[in-house]
Amino acid sequence: MMKFSGQWIWLDPANNADEYGEFYQEFDYNGGYATVKISASGDYALYLNGQFVECNQYGDYEYYKIYDELEISKYLKKGKNSIAVLAWHFGVLSSRYYPTTAGILFDIQENGKTVACSSENTLCRMSRAYINHVKRITSSQLGLSFQYDATKEDDWLTGRLDGFQNAVVQNKNCALFPRPIQKHVLLERVNGTVIKKEGNKILLDLGKEYVGLLSFSLQSKKEQQLTFSYGEHIEDGWVRDVIVTSYKLKNDFQIPYRAKAGKNTYVNYFYRLACRYIQIEFEDEIEIAYVGLIPQKYPIQPKDFPLKNPLDKQIYDTCVRTLELCMMEHYADGPWREQALYVLDSKNQMLAGYHAFENGIFEYVRANLLLITKDCRSDGQISITCPTKKESVIPSFSLHYIPAILEYTEYSGDKTLAFESFGKCKDVLTTFLNNRKDGLVCEFEHLWNFYEWSYLSSGGLFTYFGEKADQPDGYVNALTVIALDCFDKLCSLVALKNPFAGVAEEIKQLSYNAFFRKQQGMYSLAKQRDVFSVYGNALAVYSGIVTDAEAETLCEHIANNDGYECSLATRFFKYEALLKTNEEKYRNLVFEEIRKDYKTMLDKGATSFWEILAGADAFEKTGSLCHGWSAIPIYFYHKYFKA
């Protein structure tokens, strides 16, 4: 853990949500090697001598608080210098934010000696241009959006300090750790091309999906209200800027901006957005110099992987690009609407990434898995996303965490994470093994028993039949067997005693007796009903619940898509079951299905791959057209493809 010379500070002790603070301090510099360490409760943008330096806080917890350390000598001059920090305290729970006390912390050192640090002597004020305390929500997963008033801008970054006062020291007890991954790189701005103008609306196309920072320059004849909206498609003719679902969940992709008369030039270094299209609504005419995104990219290089077939090459390259777009401070499932770290989603991204990228991927994967390990729930489950305080849980995702740890250990050769995550893996397995009836693992009452986006699999099997969710199903038992087997292999790799030795074989046999239907040669999801799905059959093969001979029969059903089809999220298990059983027989079938489904997306203009094949109209018109788990074909091209 790191100790700072500085103190946590904020505007006042009130700890108001959705608040922007501006902090300013001068210091002397003699020309030596200079660094700054900085951390924020929400997010930050750092300026030295009025020049932008860096942004973006790593998502974390108070007990695992991350700071950035940046080399800043090139931004300084001998003599008097200034540090300015624009900080945004969220304070509103989301799928990627763990609410904490407001604060920023910084420490500037020259040749190892502190020359400036955050304290009560730092000057501060509430931002005038950013609208505070509105608590405008983009989505429940993404959290806060923002509003901006350019008529209130002034020159505070360069030391013209109006309304500033001394900062207030905050009571934040944080354990501080260095950022575990590299900072993202800001690429050259991508400008949108105007493709439509009707009345008071303009639509711009970036050409493909991007993830980055909104940036624009325009002339306004007068002070007026502008509304920027963004999205991944224009199937309705314009961007779907506000979408309200039947569950009364509001997704709001509008950004209100109060333009001043004359030139307006703006970059938001906090709000990372994902889109292909940007839409502007205005009251009076505007003249656009540029409107676009500054892409942010995690600095890792894809491996060269030649493919002769043009379609295979296009699929592979688009998968790689999908992975890149979903690599933020941690893995993001879908960057447009969520930007959240889910276990199953990231497990697919990790497996694809091991093959797609150079060795730097291991540092990134490790940081993600370690962050999940820091999730502290009293029930032994892993929260639906990390970091968050949401009570939601997807039990099956907790089980996917253990195979993800094993795969990281095997691919990287790094055994240290296995030791650090051992307790978490043990807690997860204990929770599931304590939820058994007659030896079989049951679904969890009052939790979201989700497995994948297909019929009877997306909300708890027994709730569809109007029954209590305290019964064993075929999914959770197969996944428990897989997790137990992976944990046993992990224990062997790191020479630790397995407290669950033999339990996997016991559940395999009980699952076989309860769910395998010999007459149909298929694996049912329920004991008392014949309910079949491709994913369930695939798990029965992949987990080893059925014999080799029975796996052959099951794979024929899987290949014929007998039962409810599986979505892109779980194609890994479908294809691995087929190829594990008979690679020669099913290799062509697997790649033909990949070509068929992924070509469908490409033919519809995809520049990244979708959450599910239904595309933009899925989930009541909130379907994501960029989703990390859909990049899993990379794994199969590397492991099984033969030209």
C-alpha positions as CSV (number, residue, x, y, z in Angstrom):
1,M,0.0,0.0,0.0
2,M,1.1,3.5,-0.8
3,K,1.2,6.5,1.7
4,F,0.6,9.9,0.3
5,S,1.9,13.2,1.6
6,G,-1.4,14.7,0.5
7,Q,-4.9,14.5,2.1
8,W,-8.2,13.6,0.7
9,I,-10.0,16.9,0.0
10,W,-13.3,18.1,-1.4
11,L,-15.4,21.3,-1.6
12,D,-17.2,20.7,1.7
13,P,-18.2,17.8,4.0
14,A,-21.7,17.4,2.5
15,N,-20.8,14.6,0.1
16,N,-23.4,15.6,-2.5
17,A,-24.0,13.3,-5.5
18,D,-23.2,14.3,-9.1
19,E,-20.9,17.2,-8.1
20,Y,-18.0,18.7,-10.0
21,G,-15.1,20.2,-8.1
22,E,-12.3,22.4,-9.5
23,F,-9.1,22.4,-7.6
24,Y,-6.0,24.6,-8.1
25,Q,-2.6,24.9,-6.5
26,E,0.7,26.5,-7.4
27,F,4.2,25.1,-6.7
28,D,7.9,25.6,-7.5
29,Y,9.9,23.3,-9.8
30,N,13.6,23.2,-10.2
31,G,13.9,21.1,-13.4
32,G,14.3,17.6,-11.9
33,Y,12.4,14.4,-12.5
34,A,8.8,15.0,-11.6
35,T,5.8,12.7,-11.0
36,V,2.3,13.1,-9.8
37,K,0.3,10.5,-7.9
38,I,-3.5,11.1,-8.1
39,S,-6.7,9.4,-7.2
40,A,-10.4,10.4,-7.1
41,S,-13.7,9.2,-5.7
42,G,-15.3,9.3,-9.1
43,D,-13.2,10.6,-12.0
44,Y,-10.7,13.3,-12.7
45,A,-9.1,15.4,-15.5
46,L,-5.6,16.6,-14.7
47,Y,-4.0,19.9,-16.0
48,L,-0.6,21.3,-15.5
49,N,0.0,25.0,-16.4
50,G,-3.4,24.9,-18.1
51,Q,-2.5,22.0,-20.4
52,F,-4.4,18.8,-20.3
53,V,-2.3,15.8,-19.0
54,E,-4.4,12.8,-18.2
55,C,-7.9,11.5,-17.1
56,N,-9.9,8.5,-15.9
57,Q,-9.9,6.9,-12.5
58,Y,-9.7,3.2,-12.3
59,G,-13.0,1.7,-10.9
60,D,-12.3,0.4,-7.4
61,Y,-13.4,0.1,-3.8
62,E,-12.4,2.2,-0.7
63,Y,-10.5,-0.8,0.6
64,Y,-8.8,-1.3,-2.8
65,K,-8.3,2.3,-3.9
66,I,-6.3,2.8,-7.0
67,Y,-4.0,5.8,-7.8
68,D,-2.3,6.8,-11.0
69,E,1.4,7.7,-11.1
70,L,2.4,9.8,-14.0
71,E,5.7,11.3,-15.2
72,I,5.1,15.0,-15.7
73,S,8.5,16.7,-16.2
74,K,7.6,17.6,-19.8
75,Y,4.6,19.7,-18.7
76,L,6.6,21.8,-16.2
77,K,8.9,24.8,-16.4
78,K,11.5,26.0,-14.0
79,G,10.0,28.3,-11.4
80,K,6.3,28.7,-10.7
81,N,3.9,26.1,-12.0
82,S,0.2,25.1,-11.4
83,I,-1.8,22.0,-11.0
84,A,-5.5,22.0,-11.7
85,V,-7.8,19.1,-11.3
86,L,-11.4,18.9,-12.5
87,A,-13.1,16.1,-10.5
88,W,-16.5,14.5,-10.8
89,H,-17.9,12.8,-7.7
90,F,-20.6,10.4,-8.9
91,G,-22.2,9.3,-5.6
92,V,-24.9,7.4,-7.4
93,L,-24.9,3.6,-7.5
94,S,-24.5,2.0,-10.9
95,S,-23.2,-1.3,-12.3
96,R,-19.7,0.1,-12.5
97,Y,-19.5,2.3,-9.4
98,Y,-19.2,1.6,-5.7
99,P,-20.5,4.8,-3.9
100,T,-18.0,6.4,-1.6
101,T,-17.2,9.7,0.2
102,A,-16.3,12.5,-2.2
103,G,-12.6,13.4,-2.6
104,I,-9.5,13.8,-4.6
105,L,-5.9,13.1,-3.6
106,F,-2.7,14.2,-5.2
107,D,1.0,14.3,-4.5
108,I,3.6,16.0,-6.8
109,Q,7.2,15.0,-6.3
110,E,10.5,16.2,-7.8
111,N,13.4,13.8,-7.5
112,G,11.4,11.9,-4.8
113,K,10.6,15.0,-2.7
114,T,7.0,16.3,-2.4
115,V,6.7,19.8,-3.8
116,A,2.9,20.0,-3.8
117,C,0.1,18.0,-2.4
118,S,-3.6,18.1,-1.8
119,S,-4.5,19.8,1.5
120,E,-6.7,22.5,3.1
121,N,-4.4,24.9,1.3
122,T,-5.5,23.7,-2.1
123,L,-8.0,26.2,-3.6
124,C,-11.3,24.9,-4.9
125,R,-14.9,25.7,-6.0
126,M,-17.9,24.0,-7.4
127,S,-17.8,23.9,-11.2
128,R,-19.8,26.6,-12.9
129,A,-19.9,25.2,-16.4
130,Y,-20.9,21.6,-15.4
131,I,-24.4,21.5,-14.0
132,N,-24.2,20.0,-10.5
133,H,-26.6,17.7,-8.6
134,V,-28.9,16.9,-11.5
135,K,-28.3,13.2,-11.3
136,R,-29.2,12.6,-14.9
137,I,-28.9,8.9,-15.6
138,T,-27.8,7.4,-18.9
139,S,-28.8,3.8,-17.9
140,S,-28.9,1.9,-14.6
141,Q,-25.7,0.1,-15.7
142,L,-23.8,3.1,-17.0
143,G,-24.8,5.6,-14.3
144,L,-24.6,9.3,-14.6
145,S,-24.6,11.4,-17.7
146,F,-23.9,15.2,-17.6
147,Q,-25.1,18.7,-18.6
148,Y,-22.9,21.6,-19.6
149,D,-23.3,25.3,-19.8
150,A,-20.6,27.0,-22.0
151,T,-21.9,30.4,-21.1
152,K,-20.4,29.9,-17.6
153,E,-16.9,29.1,-18.7
154,D,-13.9,31.1,-17.4
155,D,-10.2,30.8,-17.3
156,W,-9.7,29.1,-13.9
157,L,-7.3,26.5,-15.4
158,T,-4.8,29.3,-16.0
159,G,-5.1,30.8,-12.5
160,R,-7.9,33.4,-12.9
161,L,-9.6,32.2,-9.7
162,D,-13.0,33.7,-9.1
163,G,-15.0,32.2,-6.2
164,F,-12.3,29.8,-5.0
165,Q,-11.8,29.0,-1.3
166,N,-9.8,26.6,0.7
167,A,-10.6,22.9,0.3
168,V,-12.0,20.8,3.1
169,V,-10.1,17.7,4.3
170,Q,-12.3,14.6,4.0
171,N,-12.5,11.6,6.3
172,K,-11.7,8.8,3.8
173,N,-9.9,5.8,5.0
174,C,-8.6,4.1,1.9
175,A,-6.0,1.4,1.3
176,L,-4.1,2.8,-1.7
177,F,-2.6,0.6,-4.5
178,P,-1.0,1.5,-7.8
179,R,-3.0,1.2,-11.0
180,P,-2.6,-2.5,-12.1
181,I,-2.9,-1.8,-15.8
182,Q,-1.6,0.8,-18.3
183,K,-3.3,4.0,-19.0
184,H,-5.4,4.2,-22.2
185,V,-4.0,6.1,-25.1
186,L,-5.9,9.0,-26.7
187,L,-5.9,8.6,-30.5
188,E,-6.5,11.2,-33.2
189,R,-10.0,12.5,-33.2
190,V,-12.5,10.8,-35.5
191,N,-14.8,13.4,-37.1
192,G,-18.4,12.6,-38.0
193,T,-19.7,13.2,-41.5
194,V,-23.1,14.9,-41.9
195,I,-25.4,12.4,-43.6
196,K,-28.8,14.0,-42.8
197,K,-30.2,17.4,-41.9
198,E,-33.9,18.0,-41.4
199,G,-35.3,21.0,-39.7
200,N,-33.5,21.6,-36.4
201,K,-31.7,18.2,-36.4
202,I,-28.3,17.1,-37.9
203,L,-27.1,13.5,-38.0
204,L,-23.4,12.6,-38.3
205,D,-21.8,9.2,-39.1
206,L,-18.4,8.3,-37.7
207,G,-18.1,5.5,-40.2
208,K,-17.9,2.7,-37.7
209,E,-18.3,2.0,-33.9
210,Y,-15.9,3.9,-31.7
211,V,-15.4,4.3,-28.0
212,G,-14.0,7.6,-26.7
213,L,-14.5,11.2,-25.6
214,L,-17.0,13.6,-27.2
215,S,-15.2,16.5,-28.9
216,F,-16.6,19.3,-31.0
217,S,-16.1,22.8,-32.3
218,L,-18.9,24.8,-33.7
219,Q,-20.2,28.4,-34.2
220,S,-23.5,29.4,-32.7
221,K,-25.2,32.6,-33.8
222,K,-26.6,33.1,-30.4
223,E,-26.8,31.6,-26.9
224,Q,-29.0,28.5,-27.3
225,Q,-29.7,25.0,-26.1
226,L,-28.2,22.2,-28.0
227,T,-28.9,18.5,-27.4
228,F,-26.3,15.9,-28.5
229,S,-27.5,12.3,-28.8
230,Y,-25.5,9.2,-29.7
231,G,-26.2,5.6,-30.7
232,E,-25.0,2.5,-32.5
233,H,-27.6,2.6,-35.3
234,I,-30.2,4.7,-37.1
235,E,-32.8,2.0,-37.8
236,D,-35.6,4.5,-37.0
237,G,-34.1,7.2,-39.2
238,W,-32.4,9.0,-36.3
239,V,-30.6,8.0,-33.1
240,R,-32.8,6.2,-30.5
241,D,-32.0,8.9,-27.9
242,V,-34.5,8.0,-25.2
243,I,-35.7,4.4,-24.7
244,V,-38.1,3.5,-22.0
245,T,-38.8,-0.3,-21.5
246,S,-41.9,-2.0,-20.2
247,Y,-40.0,-2.4,-16.9
248,K,-39.9,1.4,-16.7
249,L,-36.2,1.4,-17.2
250,K,-35.1,4.6,-18.9
251,N,-32.1,4.7,-21.2
252,D,-31.2,8.3,-22.0
253,F,-28.5,9.0,-24.5
254,Q,-29.1,12.8,-24.7
255,I,-26.5,15.3,-23.6
256,P,-27.8,18.8,-23.0
257,Y,-25.3,21.6,-23.9
258,R,-25.9,25.3,-23.4
259,A,-24.0,27.0,-26.3
260,K,-22.6,30.5,-25.9
261,A,-22.8,32.9,-28.8
262,G,-19.7,32.5,-31.1
263,K,-17.2,29.7,-31.0
264,N,-17.8,26.6,-28.8
265,T,-14.9,24.2,-28.5
266,Y,-15.4,21.3,-26.0
267,V,-14.0,18.0,-24.9
268,N,-15.4,15.9,-22.1
269,Y,-12.6,13.9,-20.5
270,F,-14.9,12.0,-18.0
271,Y,-17.7,10.6,-20.0
272,R,-16.6,7.8,-22.3
273,L,-19.3,7.0,-24.8
274,A,-19.6,4.4,-27.5
275,C,-21.4,5.0,-30.8
276,R,-21.3,5.2,-34.5
277,Y,-23.8,8.1,-34.9
278,I,-24.0,11.5,-33.2
279,Q,-27.2,13.6,-33.5
280,I,-27.5,17.3,-32.7
281,E,-30.8,19.2,-32.1
282,F,-30.6,23.0,-32.1
283,E,-32.8,26.1,-31.8
284,D,-31.0,28.3,-34.3
285,E,-28.5,27.6,-37.0
286,I,-25.0,26.4,-36.1
287,E,-21.9,26.0,-38.2
288,I,-19.9,22.8,-37.5
289,A,-16.2,22.8,-37.7
290,Y,-16.1,19.2,-36.4
291,V,-18.1,16.9,-34.2
292,G,-16.6,13.5,-33.3
293,L,-14.9,11.3,-30.7
294,I,-11.3,11.1,-29.4
295,P,-10.9,7.3,-29.3
296,Q,-9.4,5.7,-26.2
297,K,-7.5,2.5,-26.8
298,Y,-5.9,0.1,-24.4
299,P,-2.2,0.0,-25.6
300,I,-2.0,-3.6,-26.6
301,Q,-1.1,-5.0,-30.0
302,P,-3.1,-7.8,-31.8
303,K,-1.1,-10.8,-33.0
304,D,-0.7,-11.3,-36.8
305,F,-3.0,-14.1,-37.7
306,P,-3.3,-14.6,-41.5
307,L,-6.5,-16.1,-42.9
308,K,-6.9,-16.8,-46.6
309,N,-10.7,-16.8,-46.8
310,P,-11.8,-13.1,-47.0
311,L,-14.9,-13.8,-44.9
312,D,-13.0,-15.6,-42.2
313,K,-10.5,-12.7,-42.2
314,Q,-13.3,-10.1,-41.9
315,I,-15.0,-12.1,-39.0
316,Y,-11.7,-12.5,-37.2
317,D,-10.6,-8.8,-37.5
318,T,-14.1,-7.6,-36.5
319,C,-13.9,-9.9,-33.4
320,V,-10.5,-8.3,-32.5
321,R,-11.9,-4.9,-32.9
322,T,-14.9,-5.8,-30.7
323,L,-12.5,-6.9,-28.0
324,E,-10.6,-3.7,-28.3
325,L,-13.7,-1.5,-28.0
326,C,-14.7,-3.5,-24.8
327,M,-11.3,-3.0,-23.0
328,M,-11.8,-0.1,-20.7
329,E,-10.3,0.3,-17.2
330,H,-11.8,-3.2,-16.9
331,Y,-13.6,-5.4,-19.4
332,A,-16.9,-3.9,-20.6
333,D,-19.7,-6.1,-21.7
334,G,-21.1,-3.5,-24.1
335,P,-19.7,0.0,-24.3
336,W,-22.8,1.8,-25.5
337,R,-25.3,1.0,-22.7
338,E,-23.4,-0.7,-19.9
339,Q,-19.6,-0.7,-19.7
340,A,-19.9,-3.2,-16.9
341,L,-17.6,-6.1,-15.8
342,Y,-19.6,-9.3,-15.7
343,V,-17.9,-12.7,-15.0
344,L,-19.3,-14.7,-18.0
345,D,-18.8,-11.9,-20.4
346,S,-15.3,-11.2,-19.4
347,K,-14.4,-14.9,-19.3
348,N,-15.2,-15.1,-23.1
349,Q,-13.2,-11.9,-23.6
350,M,-10.2,-13.3,-21.8
351,L,-10.2,-16.6,-23.7
352,A,-10.3,-14.7,-27.0
353,G,-7.8,-12.2,-25.8
354,Y,-5.2,-14.8,-24.9
355,H,-5.0,-15.7,-28.6
356,A,-5.7,-12.3,-30.2
357,F,-3.1,-10.1,-28.4
358,E,0.5,-10.1,-27.4
359,N,1.7,-10.9,-23.9
360,G,0.5,-7.6,-22.3
361,I,-2.9,-9.2,-22.2
362,F,-2.0,-11.1,-19.0
363,E,-1.5,-8.0,-16.9
364,Y,-4.9,-6.7,-18.0
365,V,-6.7,-10.0,-17.4
366,R,-5.1,-10.4,-14.0
367,A,-6.3,-7.0,-12.9
368,N,-9.9,-7.8,-13.9
369,L,-9.9,-11.1,-12.0
370,L,-8.3,-9.5,-9.0
371,L,-10.9,-6.7,-9.0
372,I,-13.6,-9.4,-8.9
373,T,-11.8,-11.1,-6.0
374,K,-12.1,-7.8,-4.1
375,D,-16.0,-8.0,-4.3
376,C,-17.1,-8.7,-0.7
377,R,-20.5,-10.2,-0.3
378,S,-21.7,-12.0,2.9
379,D,-23.5,-14.7,0.9
380,G,-20.5,-16.0,-0.9
381,Q,-21.8,-15.0,-4.3
382,I,-20.1,-12.6,-6.7
383,S,-22.0,-9.4,-7.3
384,I,-23.7,-9.0,-10.7
385,T,-20.9,-6.7,-11.8
386,C,-17.7,-5.2,-10.2
387,P,-17.2,-2.8,-8.7
388,T,-20.7,-2.1,-7.4
389,K,-22.9,-2.2,-4.3
390,K,-25.9,-3.5,-6.2
391,E,-27.7,-6.4,-4.5
392,S,-28.3,-8.1,-7.8
393,V,-26.6,-11.5,-8.3
394,I,-26.4,-13.9,-11.2
395,P,-25.5,-17.1,-9.4
396,S,-24.3,-19.0,-12.4
397,F,-21.8,-16.2,-13.2
398,S,-20.1,-16.8,-9.8
399,L,-19.4,-20.4,-11.0
400,H,-17.7,-19.1,-14.2
401,Y,-15.2,-17.2,-12.1
402,I,-13.3,-20.4,-11.1
403,P,-12.7,-21.6,-14.7
404,A,-11.6,-18.1,-15.5
405,I,-8.9,-18.2,-12.8
406,L,-7.7,-21.6,-14.0
407,E,-7.5,-20.5,-17.6
408,Y,-5.5,-17.4,-16.6
409,T,-3.1,-19.6,-14.6
410,E,-2.6,-22.1,-17.4
411,Y,-2.2,-19.5,-20.2
412,S,0.0,-17.0,-18.3
413,G,2.0,-19.4,-16.1
414,D,1.4,-17.0,-13.2
415,K,0.4,-18.8,-10.1
416,T,0.2,-15.8,-7.8
417,L,-3.4,-15.0,-8.6
418,A,-4.5,-18.6,-7.8
419,F,-3.3,-18.0,-4.2
420,E,-4.9,-14.5,-4.0
421,S,-8.3,-15.8,-5.3
422,F,-8.2,-19.2,-3.5
423,G,-10.5,-17.9,-0.7
424,K,-13.0,-16.4,-3.1
425,C,-13.2,-19.6,-5.2
426,K,-13.7,-21.6,-2.0
427,D,-16.4,-19.3,-0.8
428,V,-18.3,-19.5,-4.1
429,L,-18.2,-23.3,-4.1
430,T,-19.2,-23.5,-0.5
431,T,-22.2,-21.4,-1.2
432,F,-23.4,-23.6,-4.0
433,L,-22.7,-26.9,-2.2
434,N,-24.7,-25.6,0.8
435,N,-27.7,-25.0,-1.5
436,R,-28.3,-28.7,-2.3
437,K,-31.3,-31.0,-1.9
438,D,-30.6,-34.7,-2.0
439,G,-27.1,-33.9,-3.2
440,L,-28.1,-31.8,-6.2
441,V,-27.5,-28.0,-6.4
442,C,-30.7,-25.9,-6.5
443,E,-31.5,-22.6,-8.1
444,F,-31.4,-19.8,-5.6
445,E,-34.6,-18.2,-4.4
446,H,-34.9,-14.4,-4.8
447,L,-31.9,-14.2,-7.1
448,W,-31.7,-13.9,-10.9
449,N,-31.1,-17.5,-12.0
450,F,-29.9,-16.4,-15.5
451,Y,-27.9,-18.7,-17.7
452,E,-28.1,-17.2,-21.2
453,W,-30.3,-15.2,-23.5
454,S,-32.6,-18.1,-24.7
455,Y,-36.0,-19.3,-23.9
456,L,-36.3,-20.8,-20.4
457,S,-32.7,-19.9,-19.6
458,S,-32.8,-16.2,-19.0
459,G,-34.8,-15.9,-15.8
460,G,-34.9,-19.1,-13.8
461,L,-36.3,-22.3,-15.2
462,F,-39.0,-22.9,-12.6
463,T,-40.4,-19.4,-12.5
464,Y,-41.6,-20.0,-16.0
465,F,-43.7,-22.8,-14.6
466,G,-45.0,-20.8,-11.7
467,E,-42.9,-22.8,-9.2
468,K,-40.5,-21.9,-6.4
469,A,-36.9,-21.5,-7.5
470,D,-35.5,-23.8,-4.8
471,Q,-35.2,-26.9,-7.1
472,P,-32.2,-28.4,-8.8
473,D,-31.8,-27.8,-12.5
474,G,-29.5,-29.3,-15.1
475,Y,-27.7,-26.0,-15.8
476,V,-26.5,-25.2,-12.3
477,N,-25.4,-28.7,-11.5
478,A,-23.3,-29.1,-14.7
479,L,-21.7,-25.6,-14.1
480,T,-21.0,-26.6,-10.5
481,V,-19.3,-29.8,-11.7
482,I,-17.2,-27.7,-14.1
483,A,-16.2,-25.3,-11.4
484,L,-15.3,-28.1,-9.0
485,D,-13.1,-29.8,-11.6
486,C,-11.4,-26.5,-12.4
487,F,-10.8,-25.8,-8.7
488,D,-9.3,-29.3,-8.4
489,K,-6.9,-28.6,-11.3
490,L,-6.1,-25.2,-9.8
491,C,-5.2,-26.8,-6.4
492,S,-2.9,-29.3,-8.2
493,L,-1.2,-26.5,-10.1
494,V,-0.4,-24.5,-6.9
495,A,0.0,-27.5,-4.5
496,L,-2.9,-26.6,-2.3
497,K,-5.3,-29.1,-0.6
498,N,-8.7,-29.3,-2.2
499,P,-11.4,-29.3,0.5
500,F,-14.0,-30.5,-2.1
501,A,-12.1,-33.5,-3.3
502,G,-14.6,-36.1,-4.7
503,V,-17.6,-33.8,-4.7
504,A,-17.6,-33.3,-8.5
505,E,-17.9,-37.0,-9.2
506,E,-20.8,-37.3,-6.7
507,I,-22.7,-34.5,-8.4
508,K,-21.9,-35.9,-11.8
509,Q,-23.5,-39.2,-11.0
510,L,-26.5,-37.5,-9.3
511,S,-27.0,-35.2,-12.3
512,Y,-26.8,-38.1,-14.7
513,N,-29.5,-40.0,-12.8
514,A,-31.7,-36.9,-12.5
515,F,-31.4,-35.2,-15.9
516,F,-30.1,-37.5,-18.6
517,R,-32.9,-39.1,-20.6
518,K,-31.6,-42.3,-22.1
519,Q,-34.6,-42.8,-24.4
520,Q,-34.1,-39.4,-26.1
521,G,-30.3,-39.4,-25.6
522,M,-30.5,-35.8,-24.3
523,Y,-29.9,-33.9,-21.0
524,S,-33.0,-32.3,-19.5
525,L,-33.0,-29.1,-17.5
526,A,-35.5,-30.4,-15.0
527,K,-35.9,-33.6,-13.0
528,Q,-39.7,-33.9,-13.5
529,R,-40.0,-32.5,-17.0
530,D,-38.3,-33.1,-20.4
531,V,-36.9,-29.7,-21.1
532,F,-34.0,-29.6,-23.5
533,S,-31.7,-26.9,-24.8
534,V,-28.5,-26.8,-26.9
535,Y,-26.6,-25.2,-24.0
536,G,-27.8,-27.8,-21.5
537,N,-26.7,-30.6,-23.8
538,A,-23.4,-28.9,-24.4
539,L,-22.8,-28.6,-20.6
540,A,-23.5,-32.2,-20.1
541,V,-20.8,-33.1,-22.6
542,Y,-18.3,-30.5,-21.5
543,S,-18.6,-31.3,-17.8
544,G,-18.3,-35.1,-18.4
545,I,-21.6,-35.9,-16.8
546,V,-22.4,-38.3,-19.7
547,T,-20.2,-41.2,-21.0
548,D,-18.2,-40.8,-24.2
549,A,-20.7,-42.9,-26.1
550,E,-23.6,-40.8,-24.9
551,A,-21.7,-37.7,-25.7
552,E,-21.6,-38.8,-29.3
553,T,-25.4,-39.0,-29.4
554,L,-25.8,-35.8,-27.5
555,C,-23.5,-34.0,-30.0
556,E,-25.8,-35.1,-32.9
557,H,-28.6,-33.4,-31.1
558,I,-26.4,-30.3,-30.5
559,A,-25.3,-30.2,-34.1
560,N,-29.0,-30.4,-35.2
561,N,-29.8,-27.6,-32.7
562,D,-32.4,-29.9,-31.0
563,G,-34.0,-28.1,-28.1
564,Y,-33.8,-24.4,-27.5
565,E,-30.9,-22.8,-29.3
566,C,-28.1,-21.1,-27.4
567,S,-27.1,-17.5,-27.9
568,L,-23.7,-16.0,-28.8
569,A,-22.9,-15.8,-25.1
570,T,-22.6,-19.6,-24.7
571,R,-21.4,-20.7,-28.1
572,F,-18.0,-21.5,-26.5
573,F,-19.6,-24.5,-24.7
574,K,-21.6,-25.6,-27.7
575,Y,-18.5,-25.6,-30.0
576,E,-16.1,-27.1,-27.4
577,A,-18.6,-29.9,-26.7
578,L,-18.7,-30.8,-30.4
579,L,-15.0,-30.4,-31.1
580,K,-14.0,-32.1,-27.8
581,T,-16.1,-35.2,-28.8
582,N,-15.2,-35.4,-32.5
583,E,-13.1,-32.7,-34.0
584,E,-12.9,-34.1,-37.5
585,K,-16.6,-34.7,-37.7
586,Y,-17.7,-31.3,-36.4
587,R,-15.0,-28.8,-37.4
588,N,-16.6,-27.8,-40.6
589,L,-20.0,-27.5,-39.0
590,V,-18.7,-25.2,-36.3
591,F,-17.0,-22.8,-38.7
592,E,-19.9,-22.9,-41.2
593,E,-22.2,-21.8,-38.3
594,I,-19.7,-19.1,-37.3
595,R,-19.6,-17.8,-40.9
596,K,-23.4,-17.9,-41.3
597,D,-24.2,-16.0,-38.1
598,Y,-21.4,-13.5,-38.2
599,K,-21.9,-12.8,-41.9
600,T,-25.5,-12.0,-41.0
601,M,-24.2,-9.2,-38.8
602,L,-21.6,-8.1,-41.3
603,D,-24.2,-7.9,-44.1
604,K,-26.2,-5.6,-41.9
605,G,-23.3,-3.2,-41.6
606,A,-21.8,-4.4,-38.4
607,T,-18.3,-3.0,-37.6
608,S,-18.3,-4.8,-34.2
609,F,-20.3,-7.8,-33.2
610,W,-23.6,-7.8,-31.4
611,E,-24.9,-8.9,-28.0
612,I,-27.3,-11.4,-29.6
613,L,-28.3,-12.0,-33.2
614,A,-31.6,-10.1,-32.8
615,G,-29.4,-7.0,-32.9
616,A,-30.7,-3.5,-32.2
617,D,-34.3,-4.5,-31.6
618,A,-33.5,-7.0,-28.8
619,F,-34.4,-6.2,-25.2
620,E,-37.1,-3.7,-26.2
621,K,-34.9,-1.9,-28.6
622,T,-31.9,-1.6,-26.3
623,G,-29.8,-4.4,-28.0
624,S,-26.1,-3.7,-28.1
625,L,-24.3,-3.8,-31.5
626,C,-20.9,-4.2,-29.7
627,H,-20.5,-6.8,-27.1
628,G,-17.4,-8.5,-25.8
629,W,-18.6,-12.0,-25.5
630,S,-19.4,-12.2,-29.2
631,A,-15.6,-12.2,-30.0
632,I,-15.2,-15.9,-29.0
633,P,-14.7,-17.1,-32.6
634,I,-11.1,-15.9,-32.2
635,Y,-10.5,-18.8,-29.8
636,F,-11.8,-21.3,-32.3
637,Y,-9.9,-19.9,-35.3
638,H,-6.6,-20.2,-33.3
639,K,-7.3,-23.6,-31.8
640,Y,-9.2,-25.6,-34.4
641,F,-9.2,-23.8,-37.8
642,K,-7.5,-25.6,-40.7
643,A,-7.3,-23.8,-44.1
